[in-house]
Amino acid sequence: MADEILRLQAVAAAFVLVACSDAELNPAEIARFLEVMQKAGIKDLERMDATFRALAADVLANYQDGHRRALQLIAALGGQPNASLIIDAARIAIVADHKVREIEERVLADVCGALGFDPALA
């Protein structure tokens, strides 16, 4: 159970890093995150929503510190199959608001780096 919670926190962190990379959190990004969690069969959506929003508030309040803490959550869970899931979450976040920004691509590279993967392969 604890491993599953850590895995979901890392997924939320990856999504948050990308979603908040433009210094705002769009309602479409929140909705997309919850949709992805629901499709993944996550039962406690309220808890995931609270985790997501807390991580987002942390990143938006102080980007450098929030970014660092989110990457630490991600790095703590590196390795397959977690890496694929975390990278997929970041990719989904890139298009969640129907806009692709260069900064989002850079944050995806940060996520890959935290997982020990070459960002060019993402």
LINDA-V714341 format. One record per backbone hydrogen bond with DSSP energy under -0.5 kcal/mol. NH is the residue of the N-H (numbers start at 1). CO is the residue of the C=O. Records with the same first field share a line. If there is no record, write none. Layout:
NH: CO  CO
This chain:
5: 1
6: 2
7: 3
8: 4
9: 5
10: 6
11: 7
12: 8
13: 9
14: 10
15: 11
16: 12
17: 13
18: 14
19: 15
20: 16
21: 18
23: 20
26: 24
29: 26
30: 26
31: 27
32: 28
33: 29
34: 30
35: 31
36: 32
37: 33
38: 34
39: 35
40: 36
41: 38
42: 37
45: 43
48: 44
49: 45
50: 46
51: 47
52: 48
53: 49
54: 50
55: 51
56: 52
57: 53
58: 54
59: 55
60: 56
61: 57
62: 58
66: 62
67: 63
68: 64
69: 65
70: 66
71: 67
72: 68
73: 69
74: 70
75: 71
76: 72
77: 74
78: 75
83: 79
85: 81
86: 82
87: 83
88: 84
89: 85
90: 86
91: 87
92: 88
93: 89
94: 90
95: 91  92
96: 92  93
98: 95
101: 99
105: 101
106: 102
107: 103
108: 104
109: 105
110: 106
111: 107
112: 108
113: 109
114: 110
115: 111
116: 113
117: 112
119: 117
121: 118
122: 119
